[in-house]
Amino acid sequence: MPVIQLQQIHRDFQVGDQVVHALDDINLQIDAGDYLSIMGPSGSGKSTLLNLIGLLDRATSGHYILNGQDVTVLSDTEQATTRNKTIGFVFQSFHLVPRLSAAANVELPLMLAGMSVEERRSKVAKALEALHLSDRAEHKPDQLSGGQRQRVAIARATVTEPAVLLADEPTGNLDRKSGLDVMGILEALNDRGITLIVVTHDAELGQRARRQLHMLDGRIHREEQEG
């Protein structure tokens, strides 16, 4: 069953007196539980595509169907509500709040969702335990290694049990071993049913995905599939 359908998506930007076609006629279907990588050179449109899928950006034209609902017609507030319920994000730069502990960082999306304190604490504890971070719960980001910070970011992204997990260069700031550990964690989440979409410039990491999109000049240049 498709969780994401992009139909004739265009995203244009005005740069001076020039129009840049960041996304040019994108048609894409992603089924529930898919594992998809998006690759391409700088400026190919891969991050723009991820931001659009994540409802952080809007298409200039075309339709985006998420879980059977056309989200292109939703207001900004309605899109934000849908994003918080459905989509988790993992970024290259972690985006943790420096003054907050690991546990408090993971708790943030649950607070935004209006969940009770008791339920929040229970979910945070389980999320940290699942990522072997229970003994780092009260540590602040500057007291954690890069790999530990990314695991906190993954815990925060998945504590709301999203249907879709978007990862933008999730290993970009990590050494090789930590990067492979993080990919293993993301793939284990995919094995449990979360739809995983990874943007990466690392061809070796991209080839781990069952579906691989290669982008060029704002278009899907080619797609490869496992098997």
Backbone as a chain_set.jsonl record, in Angstrom:
{"seq": "MPVIQLQQIHRDFQVGDQVVHALDDINLQIDAGDYLSIMGPSGSGKSTLLNLIGLLDRATSGHYILNGQDVTVLSDTEQATTRNKTIGFVFQSFHLVPRLSAAANVELPLMLAGMSVEERRSKVAKALEALHLSDRAEHKPDQLSGGQRQRVAIARATVTEPAVLLADEPTGNLDRKSGLDVMGILEALNDRGITLIVVTHDAELGQRARRQLHMLDGRIHREEQEG", "coords": {"N": [[0.851, -1.207, 0.0], [0.635, 2.21, -0.922], [2.343, 4.712, 0.891], [3.29, 7.151, 0.295], [2.732, 9.283, -2.401], [3.827, 10.996, -5.126], [2.893, 13.264, -7.517], [3.539, 14.552, -10.544], [5.274, 16.582, -9.553], [6.603, 19.778, -9.145], [9.16, 22.042, -8.203], [10.008, 25.263, -7.955], [12.406, 27.9, -7.747], [12.958, 31.352, -7.335], [15.745, 33.028, -8.329], [17.303, 35.884, -8.283], [16.841, 37.194, -11.445], [16.337, 34.805, -12.542], [14.698, 31.618, -12.921], [14.932, 28.768, -11.031], [14.709, 25.361, -11.51], [14.239, 23.303, -9.174], [13.015, 20.877, -8.59], [11.724, 18.804, -11.052], [9.027, 17.736, -12.532], [8.424, 15.356, -10.904], [7.53, 12.078, -10.334], [6.526, 9.666, -8.153], [6.172, 6.746, -6.202], [5.985, 5.459, -2.968], [5.93, 2.7, -0.995], [4.423, 1.464, 2.067], [6.772, 0.549, 4.499], [8.907, 0.483, 2.751], [12.412, 0.82, 1.807], [14.36, 3.27, 0.884], [16.885, 4.933, -0.914], [18.165, 8.149, -1.75], [20.125, 9.568, -4.094], [22.726, 11.602, -5.611], [24.517, 14.271, -7.315], [25.677, 17.371, -5.763], [23.187, 19.853, -5.718], [21.398, 18.466, -7.231], [18.815, 18.114, -6.431], [18.082, 16.394, -4.421], [17.956, 16.921, -1.608], [15.982, 18.869, -1.582], [13.831, 17.354, -2.472], [13.59, 15.589, -0.301], [12.927, 17.398, 1.751], [10.465, 18.261, 0.825], [8.955, 15.892, 0.883], [8.993, 15.591, 3.616], [7.31, 17.586, 4.456], [8.408, 20.045, 4.984], [8.684, 21.841, 3.082], [6.963, 23.248, 0.259], [5.429, 22.156, -2.794], [5.678, 23.775, -5.982], [3.903, 23.144, -7.965], [1.691, 20.36, -8.675], [0.821, 17.241, -6.993], [0.864, 15.876, -3.7], [0.343, 12.997, -2.103], [-0.239, 11.704, 0.98], [-0.5, 8.964, 2.945], [-2.998, 8.518, 1.735], [-4.148, 11.035, 1.76], [-4.398, 14.211, 0.249], [-1.948, 16.281, 0.805], [-1.081, 18.617, -0.199], [-2.983, 20.574, -0.271], [-3.401, 21.387, 2.278], [-3.359, 23.686, 5.074], [-0.588, 25.576, 6.526], [-0.534, 25.068, 9.278], [-2.066, 22.731, 9.45], [-0.457, 21.046, 7.932], [1.804, 20.956, 9.584], [0.776, 19.628, 11.83], [0.168, 17.132, 10.686], [2.747, 16.375, 9.901], [4.041, 16.122, 12.419], [2.726, 13.929, 13.467], [3.221, 11.862, 11.691], [5.786, 11.754, 10.529], [9.246, 11.295, 11.059], [12.468, 12.804, 11.671], [15.941, 12.614, 10.904], [18.95, 14.239, 11.063], [22.078, 15.333, 9.525], [23.514, 17.051, 11.204], [22.577, 16.582, 13.749], [20.973, 18.387, 15.407], [20.296, 18.752, 18.14], [19.139, 20.168, 21.254], [21.328, 22.176, 22.926], [21.352, 22.824, 25.712], [19.759, 21.016, 26.944], [19.249, 17.779, 28.443], [19.941, 14.415, 27.209], [17.627, 12.851, 27.569], [15.671, 14.86, 27.841], [15.803, 16.062, 25.329], [14.824, 13.977, 23.72], [12.281, 13.89, 24.684], [11.003, 16.149, 23.734], [9.323, 16.165, 21.232], [7.118, 14.763, 22.214], [6.135, 16.402, 24.18], [5.278, 18.512, 22.564], [3.204, 17.228, 21.359], [1.374, 17.16, 23.335], [1.276, 15.192, 25.291], [0.829, 13.423, 28.406], [2.848, 13.895, 31.377], [3.647, 11.544, 32.734], [3.25, 9.519, 30.78], [4.974, 10.44, 28.822], [7.515, 10.232, 30.078], [7.734, 7.462, 30.355], [7.781, 6.592, 27.669], [10.083, 7.876, 26.734], [12.085, 6.689, 28.316], [11.949, 4.036, 27.363], [12.656, 4.441, 24.678], [15.3, 5.395, 24.885], [16.487, 3.211, 26.129], [16.219, 1.265, 24.139], [18.093, 2.109, 22.331], [20.411, 1.804, 23.649], [21.144, 3.824, 25.489], [20.483, 4.425, 28.062], [22.167, 4.91, 30.241], [23.131, 7.354, 29.599], [21.205, 9.227, 29.827], [20.931, 11.624, 31.304], [22.958, 13.152, 30.373], [24.27, 15.986, 28.638], [24.333, 17.173, 25.19], [27.035, 17.987, 24.583], [28.482, 16.317, 26.144], [28.49, 13.905, 24.989], [29.504, 11.452, 22.551], [29.882, 11.705, 18.928], [28.512, 9.589, 17.668], [26.809, 8.802, 19.754], [25.266, 11.105, 20.036], [23.919, 11.096, 17.594], [22.411, 8.809, 17.939], [20.742, 9.638, 20.001], [19.335, 11.543, 18.551], [18.013, 9.856, 16.764], [16.421, 8.439, 18.554], [14.766, 10.539, 19.422], [13.511, 11.097, 16.985], [11.994, 8.839, 16.574], [10.426, 8.345, 18.767], [7.801, 9.09, 18.743], [6.664, 7.178, 17.257], [6.591, 7.238, 14.3], [5.261, 6.809, 10.94], [6.9, 7.175, 8.804], [10.355, 7.617, 8.302], [12.764, 9.999, 7.806], [16.018, 10.512, 6.715], [18.658, 12.645, 6.489], [21.672, 12.663, 5.132], [22.682, 11.014, 7.35], [25.018, 9.918, 8.404], [26.984, 11.699, 7.959], [28.567, 13.301, 9.692], [30.013, 11.507, 11.145], [32.455, 9.042, 12.197], [33.648, 6.131, 10.36], [32.964, 3.649, 11.64], [31.04, 4.433, 13.584], [29.179, 5.5, 11.826], [28.332, 3.225, 10.385], [27.182, 1.826, 12.478], [25.015, 3.502, 13.077], [23.58, 3.332, 10.662], [22.882, 0.647, 10.819], [21.096, 0.739, 12.968], [19.031, 2.344, 11.9], [18.211, 0.673, 9.809], [17.303, -1.522, 11.228], [15.023, -0.41, 12.375], [13.559, -0.045, 10.052], [13.172, -2.727, 9.406], [11.269, -3.314, 11.273], [9.061, -2.181, 10.22], [8.897, 0.571, 9.726], [8.834, 3.061, 7.237], [11.638, 3.917, 5.446], [13.633, 6.538, 4.345], [16.507, 7.66, 2.894], [18.789, 10.22, 2.345], [21.852, 10.449, 0.756], [25.291, 11.064, -0.068], [27.064, 9.126, -0.254], [27.842, 6.461, -2.071], [28.188, 3.779, -1.392], [26.777, 3.469, 1.006], [24.266, 4.21, 0.07], [23.663, 2.11, -1.623], [22.867, 0.136, 0.058], [20.174, 0.278, 0.372], [16.924, -0.994, -0.557], [15.607, 0.139, -2.691], [16.898, 2.472, -4.983], [17.211, 5.749, -5.785], [18.486, 7.834, -8.271], [19.334, 11.102, -8.729], [19.34, 13.917, -10.958], [19.8, 17.159, -12.006], [17.302, 17.984, -10.922], [15.544, 15.997, -11.603], [14.364, 12.56, -11.538], [16.785, 10.557, -12.432], [17.453, 7.857, -12.773], [16.29, 4.687, -11.531], [17.131, 2.078, -9.332], [16.625, -1.273, -8.249], [16.729, -3.651, -5.615], [17.382, -6.989, -6.423]], "CA": [[0.0, 0.0, 0.0], [1.487, 3.403, -0.952], [2.236, 5.7, 1.958], [3.648, 8.428, -0.336], [2.582, 9.374, -3.851], [4.134, 12.312, -5.689], [2.329, 13.304, -8.859], [3.927, 15.714, -11.351], [5.754, 17.592, -8.612], [7.598, 20.775, -9.558], [9.523, 23.035, -7.176], [10.798, 26.311, -8.592], [12.901, 28.977, -6.9], [13.37, 32.56, -8.048], [17.078, 33.487, -7.921], [17.491, 37.068, -9.109], [15.861, 37.186, -12.531], [16.31, 33.448, -13.066], [13.895, 30.608, -12.235], [15.657, 27.499, -10.898], [13.795, 24.22, -11.39], [14.878, 22.398, -8.224], [12.374, 19.582, -8.859], [11.129, 18.948, -12.38], [8.113, 16.656, -12.922], [8.731, 14.162, -10.114], [6.457, 11.113, -10.098], [7.147, 8.665, -7.293], [5.332, 6.05, -5.221], [6.741, 4.763, -1.928], [5.007, 1.847, -0.243], [4.682, 1.292, 3.494], [7.847, -0.39, 4.781], [10.002, 0.599, 1.778], [13.714, 1.352, 2.207], [14.718, 3.997, -0.319], [17.942, 5.931, -0.828], [18.133, 9.189, -2.784], [21.515, 9.964, -4.328], [22.946, 12.517, -6.722], [25.5, 15.314, -7.006], [25.188, 18.598, -5.132], [22.327, 20.615, -6.605], [20.566, 17.578, -8.058], [17.432, 18.185, -5.954], [17.764, 15.319, -3.468], [17.522, 17.471, -0.322], [14.693, 19.532, -1.833], [12.83, 16.287, -2.504], [13.386, 15.095, 1.065], [12.206, 18.434, 2.497], [9.079, 18.275, 0.371], [8.326, 14.697, 1.456], [8.872, 15.818, 5.052], [6.409, 18.725, 4.682], [9.174, 21.224, 5.378], [8.639, 22.708, 1.909], [5.768, 23.027, -0.561], [5.617, 22.105, -4.238], [5.13, 24.869, -6.78], [2.725, 22.537, -8.588], [1.63, 18.908, -8.52], [0.099, 16.744, -5.826], [1.541, 14.985, -2.764], [-0.641, 12.204, -1.37], [0.394, 11.047, 2.134], [-1.5, 8.096, 3.589], [-4.307, 8.682, 1.091], [-4.638, 12.411, 1.874], [-3.661, 15.199, -0.536], [-1.457, 17.259, 1.794], [-0.744, 19.87, -0.887], [-4.047, 21.567, -0.079], [-3.514, 21.698, 3.7], [-2.732, 24.911, 5.569], [0.696, 25.342, 7.19], [-0.814, 24.466, 10.583], [-2.504, 21.353, 9.209], [0.726, 20.297, 7.504], [2.653, 20.752, 10.767], [0.136, 18.574, 12.632], [0.376, 15.877, 9.955], [4.182, 16.07, 9.994], [4.377, 15.681, 13.777], [2.113, 12.617, 13.722], [3.514, 10.84, 10.684], [7.145, 11.774, 9.98], [10.394, 11.547, 11.931], [13.624, 13.325, 10.942], [17.303, 12.477, 11.427], [19.775, 15.124, 10.242], [23.525, 15.19, 9.634], [24.052, 17.862, 12.301], [21.904, 16.148, 14.982], [19.943, 19.361, 15.8], [19.897, 18.612, 19.54], [19.161, 21.419, 22.021], [22.547, 22.016, 23.737], [21.169, 22.977, 27.16], [18.893, 19.944, 27.44], [19.808, 16.433, 28.536], [19.513, 13.484, 26.164], [16.228, 12.491, 27.824], [14.821, 16.026, 27.57], [15.758, 16.212, 23.879], [13.929, 12.942, 23.186], [10.931, 14.184, 25.182], [10.444, 17.358, 23.111], [8.147, 15.975, 20.364], [5.983, 14.278, 23.004], [5.574, 17.606, 24.81], [4.556, 19.235, 21.521], [1.988, 16.467, 21.07], [0.453, 17.319, 24.451], [1.196, 13.952, 26.056], [0.988, 13.597, 29.853], [4.22, 13.732, 31.868], [3.888, 10.132, 33.051], [3.372, 8.76, 29.533], [6.202, 10.909, 28.168], [8.703, 9.657, 30.738], [7.767, 6.04, 30.043], [8.186, 6.429, 26.269], [11.484, 8.313, 26.623], [12.923, 5.641, 28.912], [11.974, 2.894, 26.436], [13.393, 4.831, 23.474], [16.724, 5.443, 25.226], [16.928, 1.842, 26.394], [16.298, 0.557, 22.86], [19.291, 2.561, 21.626], [21.534, 1.618, 24.593], [21.514, 5.16, 25.971], [19.9, 4.659, 29.385], [23.183, 5.462, 31.146], [23.485, 8.702, 29.12], [19.943, 9.98, 29.803], [21.06, 12.96, 31.875], [24.09, 13.839, 29.754], [23.967, 16.978, 27.613], [24.974, 16.801, 23.926], [28.495, 18.16, 24.551], [29.079, 15.238, 26.945], [28.275, 12.675, 24.228], [30.238, 11.306, 21.295], [29.059, 11.939, 17.74], [27.612, 8.456, 17.488], [25.776, 8.846, 20.795], [24.359, 12.214, 19.716], [23.038, 10.687, 16.506], [21.456, 7.848, 18.498], [19.731, 10.454, 20.691], [18.503, 12.133, 17.503], [17.15, 8.786, 16.254], [15.417, 8.198, 19.596], [13.807, 11.651, 19.351], [12.758, 10.984, 15.734], [11.135, 7.645, 16.54], [9.678, 8.179, 20.024], [6.379, 9.284, 18.426], [6.286, 6.035, 16.417], [6.156, 7.732, 12.986], [5.168, 5.827, 9.858], [7.964, 7.46, 7.841], [11.564, 8.181, 8.892], [13.599, 10.644, 6.801], [17.38, 10.704, 7.215], [19.416, 13.474, 5.553], [23.107, 12.455, 5.392], [22.728, 10.71, 8.786], [26.354, 9.503, 8.837], [27.92, 12.683, 7.415], [29.472, 13.85, 10.711], [30.463, 10.395, 11.982], [33.504, 8.174, 11.66], [33.109, 4.999, 9.608], [32.331, 2.659, 12.518], [29.812, 5.013, 14.133], [28.234, 5.626, 10.726], [27.75, 1.904, 10.109], [26.31, 1.521, 13.616], [23.792, 4.287, 12.902], [22.829, 2.728, 9.559], [22.302, -0.593, 11.337], [19.933, 1.104, 13.795], [17.968, 2.785, 10.999], [17.727, -0.485, 9.067], [16.521, -2.339, 12.163], [13.711, 0.245, 12.46], [12.875, -0.393, 8.806], [12.765, -4.132, 9.523], [10.079, -3.342, 12.128], [7.92, -1.662, 9.473], [8.966, 2.004, 9.425], [9.292, 3.417, 5.897], [12.918, 4.613, 5.633], [14.125, 7.262, 3.172], [17.823, 8.186, 3.259], [19.566, 10.99, 1.373], [23.278, 10.288, 1.019], [26.214, 11.204, -1.201], [27.93, 7.952, -0.142], [27.251, 5.424, -2.926], [28.203, 2.49, -0.692], [25.638, 3.472, 1.931], [23.045, 4.256, -0.724], [23.402, 0.8, -2.221], [22.282, -0.755, 1.059], [18.715, 0.387, 0.291], [16.282, -1.885, -1.527], [15.349, 0.984, -3.867], [17.886, 3.55, -5.057], [16.918, 6.794, -6.765], [19.612, 8.683, -8.648], [18.771, 12.358, -9.228], [20.198, 14.79, -11.75], [19.116, 18.357, -12.504], [15.928, 18.081, -10.434], [14.718, 14.9, -12.101], [14.812, 11.209, -11.222], [17.579, 10.146, -13.6], [17.222, 6.427, -12.903], [16.001, 3.971, -10.285], [17.601, 0.695, -9.261], [15.964, -2.011, -7.185], [17.338, -4.899, -5.19], [16.793, -8.163, -7.056]], "C": [[0.878, 1.246, 0.0], [1.247, 4.305, 0.259], [2.495, 7.09, 1.385], [3.441, 8.31, -1.841], [2.849, 10.818, -4.273], [3.718, 12.299, -7.154], [2.669, 14.627, -9.534], [4.369, 16.887, -10.473], [6.825, 18.472, -9.252], [7.888, 21.672, -8.355], [10.475, 24.026, -7.81], [11.211, 27.353, -7.557], [13.288, 30.155, -7.792], [14.712, 33.005, -7.492], [17.442, 34.661, -8.823], [16.413, 37.096, -10.181], [15.759, 35.812, -13.193], [15.364, 32.563, -12.245], [14.682, 29.305, -12.238], [14.649, 26.385, -10.665], [14.454, 23.166, -10.487], [14.326, 20.981, -8.337], [11.557, 19.746, -10.123], [10.347, 17.689, -12.738], [8.468, 15.332, -12.223], [7.467, 13.335, -9.924], [7.067, 9.939, -9.339], [6.109, 8.054, -6.364], [6.233, 5.287, -4.259], [5.751, 3.997, -1.074], [5.393, 1.791, 1.23], [5.756, 0.231, 3.688], [8.986, -0.365, 3.788], [11.278, 1.115, 2.443], [14.314, 1.94, 0.939], [15.887, 4.933, -0.035], [17.803, 6.9, -1.997], [19.557, 9.717, -2.912], [21.602, 10.906, -5.512], [23.95, 13.57, -6.332], [24.857, 16.503, -6.31], [24.368, 19.383, -6.146], [21.404, 19.776, -7.466], [19.101, 17.591, -7.64], [17.102, 17.185, -4.87], [17.308, 15.864, -2.114], [16.195, 18.219, -0.454], [13.572, 18.504, -1.835], [12.54, 15.78, -1.104], [12.593, 16.113, 1.884], [10.737, 18.488, 2.101], [8.326, 17.072, 0.923], [8.069, 14.891, 2.943], [7.969, 16.979, 5.431], [7.134, 19.914, 5.315], [9.198, 22.249, 4.246], [7.381, 22.344, 1.12], [6.141, 22.977, -2.041], [5.051, 23.364, -4.881], [3.877, 24.397, -7.507], [2.819, 21.032, -8.452], [0.919, 18.527, -7.231], [0.96, 15.769, -5.019], [0.458, 14.307, -1.927], [0.105, 11.438, -0.272], [-0.677, 10.261, 2.885], [-2.901, 8.35, 3.054], [-4.866, 10.088, 1.125], [-3.767, 13.344, 1.04], [-3.222, 16.322, 0.415], [-1.061, 18.581, 1.143], [-1.751, 20.967, -0.591], [-4.195, 21.971, 1.395], [-2.862, 23.033, 4.029], [-1.399, 24.563, 6.231], [0.49, 24.644, 8.538], [-1.223, 23.008, 10.433], [-1.336, 20.482, 8.747], [1.633, 19.99, 8.692], [2.089, 19.645, 11.649], [0.347, 17.211, 11.998], [1.825, 15.437, 10.056], [4.534, 15.504, 11.363], [3.844, 14.285, 14.078], [2.722, 11.504, 12.878], [4.99, 10.684, 10.363], [8.176, 12.071, 11.068], [11.591, 11.96, 11.093], [14.926, 13.023, 11.676], [18.206, 13.274, 10.487], [21.265, 14.87, 10.479], [24.065, 15.883, 10.884], [23.32, 17.657, 13.625], [20.747, 17.054, 15.4], [19.408, 19.096, 17.212], [19.974, 19.972, 20.225], [20.304, 21.321, 23.036], [22.306, 22.028, 25.242], [20.34, 21.856, 27.775], [19.628, 18.609, 27.491], [19.329, 15.58, 27.366], [18.029, 13.156, 26.331], [15.288, 13.646, 27.477], [14.717, 16.296, 26.073], [14.784, 15.216, 23.251], [12.476, 13.251, 23.544], [10.235, 15.308, 24.415], [9.239, 17.097, 22.2], [6.918, 15.471, 21.104], [5.317, 15.434, 23.742], [4.739, 18.39, 23.795], [3.236, 18.554, 21.183], [0.981, 16.53, 22.213], [0.292, 16.084, 25.312], [1.445, 14.219, 27.54], [2.433, 13.307, 30.262], [4.546, 12.258, 32.093], [4.101, 9.309, 31.789], [4.644, 9.153, 28.791], [7.426, 10.232, 28.759], [8.853, 8.178, 30.409], [8.281, 5.804, 28.623], [9.648, 6.815, 26.076], [12.423, 7.237, 27.168], [13.057, 4.442, 27.982], [12.803, 3.208, 25.194], [14.899, 4.858, 23.737], [17.28, 4.047, 25.473], [17.126, 1.075, 25.085], [17.568, 0.91, 22.09], [20.529, 2.555, 22.536], [22.077, 2.961, 25.105], [21.0, 5.441, 27.375], [20.895, 5.307, 30.338], [23.657, 6.848, 30.716], [22.274, 9.641, 29.175], [20.103, 11.413, 30.285], [22.259, 13.729, 31.331], [23.592, 14.843, 28.721], [24.759, 16.639, 26.344], [26.492, 16.935, 23.924], [29.234, 17.137, 25.422], [28.96, 13.883, 26.238], [29.166, 12.644, 22.998], [29.303, 11.574, 20.12], [28.056, 10.82, 17.514], [26.488, 8.438, 18.505], [24.778, 9.967, 20.516], [23.399, 11.827, 18.591], [22.021, 9.656, 16.997], [20.365, 8.569, 19.299], [18.777, 11.063, 19.665], [17.543, 11.091, 16.917], [16.056, 8.472, 17.268], [14.347, 9.28, 19.57], [12.918, 11.522, 18.115], [11.74, 9.862, 15.766], [10.269, 7.474, 17.78], [8.172, 8.361, 19.799], [5.828, 8.163, 17.543], [5.761, 6.492, 15.044], [6.085, 6.601, 11.966], [6.349, 5.945, 8.904], [9.137, 8.101, 8.582], [12.444, 8.701, 7.763], [14.966, 10.937, 7.405], [18.192, 11.441, 6.153], [20.891, 13.406, 5.916], [23.337, 12.063, 6.856], [24.097, 10.291, 9.305], [27.42, 10.544, 8.487], [28.924, 13.222, 8.409], [30.081, 12.764, 11.599], [31.637, 9.67, 11.342], [32.855, 6.919, 11.068], [32.358, 4.012, 10.501], [31.018, 3.185, 13.08], [28.746, 5.144, 13.055], [27.553, 4.307, 10.396], [26.821, 1.478, 11.241], [24.965, 2.226, 13.463], [22.945, 3.704, 11.77], [22.174, 1.426, 10.003], [21.063, -0.332, 12.173], [18.758, 1.508, 12.914], [17.362, 1.599, 10.247], [16.93, -1.436, 9.96], [15.124, -1.75, 12.346], [12.894, -0.05, 11.204], [12.377, -1.842, 8.842], [11.5, -4.272, 10.363], [8.871, -2.685, 11.454], [7.934, -0.183, 9.164], [9.482, 2.196, 8.002], [10.522, 4.313, 6.045], [13.376, 5.224, 4.314], [15.407, 7.979, 3.579], [18.412, 8.968, 2.091], [21.038, 10.836, 1.73], [24.074, 10.548, -0.249], [27.16, 10.003, -1.252], [27.289, 6.785, -0.907], [27.184, 4.079, -2.219], [27.037, 2.386, 0.286], [24.322, 3.447, 1.154], [22.669, 2.905, -1.298], [22.861, -0.213, -1.209], [20.752, -0.783, 0.958], [18.16, -0.565, -0.766], [15.911, -1.15, -2.816], [16.318, 2.155, -3.828], [17.511, 4.518, -6.165], [18.176, 7.606, -7.005], [19.043, 9.925, -9.304], [19.815, 13.175, -9.975], [19.344, 15.941, -12.267], [17.626, 18.381, -12.147], [15.003, 16.982, -10.9], [15.243, 13.566, -11.577], [15.484, 10.66, -12.475], [17.423, 8.646, -13.863], [16.899, 5.857, -11.519], [16.521, 2.546, -10.401], [16.909, 0.019, -8.095], [16.717, -3.287, -6.898], [16.618, -6.06, -5.863], [16.166, -7.852, -8.38]], "O": [[1.782, 1.351, 0.829], [0.108, 4.617, 0.606], [1.994, 8.086, 1.905], [3.91, 7.365, -2.474], [2.17, 11.743, -3.825], [4.137, 11.438, -7.927], [2.162, 15.682, -9.154], [3.905, 18.017, -10.628], [7.806, 17.987, -9.815], [6.988, 22.016, -7.589], [11.605, 23.684, -8.161], [10.47, 27.649, -6.619], [13.869, 29.977, -8.863], [14.813, 33.327, -6.308], [17.838, 34.474, -9.974], [15.222, 37.031, -9.877], [15.172, 35.671, -14.266], [15.24, 32.732, -11.032], [15.054, 28.793, -13.294], [13.836, 26.451, -9.743], [15.135, 22.259, -10.967], [15.064, 20.005, -8.2], [10.792, 20.701, -10.262], [10.922, 16.699, -13.19], [8.769, 14.33, -12.873], [6.459, 13.828, -9.416], [8.003, 9.298, -9.815], [5.27, 8.761, -5.807], [7.131, 4.559, -4.68], [4.836, 4.584, -0.496], [6.543, 2.038, 1.593], [5.671, -0.856, 3.118], [9.95, -1.114, 3.948], [11.235, 1.757, 3.493], [14.724, 1.212, 0.036], [15.884, 5.647, 0.968], [17.379, 6.522, -3.089], [20.121, 10.248, -1.956], [20.675, 11.001, -6.316], [24.22, 13.756, -5.146], [23.633, 16.623, -6.274], [24.787, 19.562, -7.289], [20.706, 20.303, -8.332], [18.237, 17.137, -8.389], [15.955, 17.121, -4.428], [16.37, 15.327, -1.525], [15.378, 18.201, 0.466], [12.5, 18.739, -1.277], [11.382, 15.562, -0.748], [11.689, 15.737, 2.63], [9.869, 18.73, 2.94], [7.19, 17.205, 1.38], [7.063, 14.422, 3.475], [7.871, 17.324, 6.609], [6.549, 20.683, 6.077], [9.665, 23.375, 4.42], [6.812, 21.267, 1.297], [7.057, 23.671, -2.483], [4.08, 23.944, -4.396], [2.911, 25.146, -7.649], [3.882, 20.488, -8.151], [0.472, 19.39, -6.475], [1.685, 14.949, -5.581], [-0.246, 14.952, -1.15], [0.979, 10.621, -0.565], [-1.64, 10.834, 3.394], [-3.869, 8.393, 3.813], [-5.944, 10.333, 0.582], [-2.54, 13.279, 1.111], [-4.013, 17.192, 0.779], [-0.744, 19.548, 1.834], [-1.421, 22.152, -0.649], [-5.033, 22.812, 1.72], [-1.931, 23.463, 3.349], [-1.112, 23.39, 6.471], [1.246, 23.741, 8.896], [-0.781, 22.15, 11.197], [-1.239, 19.316, 9.129], [2.17, 18.888, 8.794], [2.841, 18.815, 12.159], [0.667, 16.243, 12.688], [2.105, 14.257, 10.273], [5.253, 14.509, 11.454], [4.443, 13.543, 14.857], [2.742, 10.344, 13.29], [5.419, 9.601, 9.964], [7.999, 12.975, 11.885], [11.731, 11.531, 9.947], [15.013, 13.154, 12.897], [18.235, 13.03, 9.28], [21.662, 14.28, 11.485], [24.966, 15.366, 11.544], [23.439, 18.484, 14.528], [19.662, 16.565, 15.714], [18.205, 19.203, 17.45], [20.771, 20.827, 19.836], [20.258, 20.468, 23.922], [22.986, 21.312, 25.978], [20.235, 21.76, 28.998], [20.518, 18.347, 26.682], [18.427, 15.973, 26.627], [17.267, 13.178, 25.365], [14.23, 13.431, 26.887], [13.664, 16.712, 25.592], [14.013, 15.57, 22.359], [11.558, 12.914, 22.797], [9.009, 15.407, 24.443], [8.209, 17.75, 22.373], [5.792, 15.721, 20.674], [4.098, 15.454, 23.913], [3.649, 18.87, 24.106], [2.274, 19.205, 20.776], [-0.133, 16.021, 22.09], [-0.721, 15.935, 25.996], [2.188, 15.136, 27.891], [3.147, 12.57, 29.583], [5.606, 11.784, 31.684], [5.022, 8.495, 31.725], [5.313, 8.304, 28.202], [8.275, 9.721, 28.029], [9.966, 7.692, 30.207], [9.113, 4.926, 28.397], [10.371, 6.151, 25.333], [13.435, 6.916, 26.546], [14.147, 3.892, 27.826], [13.557, 2.363, 24.711], [15.684, 4.398, 22.907], [18.404, 3.738, 25.078], [18.091, 0.323, 24.943], [18.062, 0.112, 21.294], [21.541, 3.195, 22.248], [23.285, 3.194, 25.147], [21.071, 6.579, 27.839], [20.521, 6.153, 31.151], [24.49, 7.454, 31.389], [22.322, 10.74, 28.623], [19.48, 12.323, 29.737], [22.541, 14.839, 31.783], [22.617, 14.587, 28.015], [25.744, 15.903, 26.409], [27.181, 16.102, 23.335], [30.464, 17.099, 25.433], [29.288, 12.845, 26.812], [29.538, 13.69, 22.466], [28.086, 11.659, 20.289], [26.892, 11.072, 17.205], [25.35, 8.104, 18.177], [23.579, 9.799, 20.736], [22.22, 12.178, 18.623], [20.887, 9.633, 16.518], [19.204, 8.161, 19.278], [17.565, 11.097, 19.877], [16.394, 11.408, 16.609], [14.901, 8.263, 16.897], [13.158, 8.983, 19.681], [11.72, 11.8, 18.177], [10.73, 9.919, 15.065], [9.458, 6.55, 17.84], [7.362, 7.848, 20.57], [4.668, 8.199, 17.133], [4.632, 6.174, 14.671], [6.753, 5.575, 12.103], [6.757, 4.968, 8.276], [8.948, 9.012, 9.388], [12.827, 7.947, 6.869], [15.064, 11.535, 8.476], [18.393, 10.929, 5.051], [21.32, 14.018, 6.895], [24.118, 12.722, 7.541], [24.325, 10.302, 10.514], [28.611, 10.31, 8.689], [30.037, 13.573, 8.018], [30.603, 13.058, 12.674], [31.802, 9.675, 10.122], [31.662, 6.68, 11.255], [31.252, 3.587, 10.169], [30.004, 2.488, 13.062], [27.561, 4.932, 13.313], [26.346, 4.267, 10.154], [25.794, 0.844, 11.0], [23.91, 1.631, 13.688], [21.726, 3.595, 11.903], [21.044, 1.131, 9.614], [20.09, -1.084, 12.104], [17.627, 1.077, 13.14], [16.146, 1.528, 10.068], [15.989, -2.081, 9.499], [14.147, -2.491, 12.459], [11.687, -0.277, 11.281], [11.284, -2.139, 8.36], [10.742, -5.228, 10.195], [7.787, -2.632, 12.035], [7.079, 0.293, 8.417], [10.46, 1.563, 7.605], [10.454, 5.355, 6.698], [13.495, 4.535, 3.301], [15.401, 8.804, 4.493], [18.522, 8.447, 0.981], [21.429, 11.065, 2.875], [23.605, 10.291, -1.358], [27.959, 9.875, -2.18], [26.312, 6.195, -0.444], [26.236, 3.319, -2.418], [26.389, 1.344, 0.383], [23.382, 2.749, 1.533], [21.487, 2.593, -1.442], [22.441, -1.305, -1.591], [20.11, -1.738, 1.396], [18.837, -0.897, -1.739], [15.902, -1.74, -3.896], [16.537, 2.758, -2.778], [17.494, 4.155, -7.341], [18.852, 8.018, -6.062], [18.349, 9.832, -10.317], [21.006, 13.129, -9.667], [18.301, 15.729, -12.885], [16.791, 18.755, -12.971], [13.803, 17.023, -10.628], [16.414, 13.449, -11.216], [14.816, 10.338, -13.458], [17.281, 8.214, -15.007], [17.194, 6.464, -10.49], [16.37, 1.896, -11.435], [16.636, 0.65, -7.073], [17.268, -3.925, -7.795], [15.388, -6.112, -5.873], [15.628, -8.745, -9.034]]}, "num_chains": 1, "name": "protein.A"}
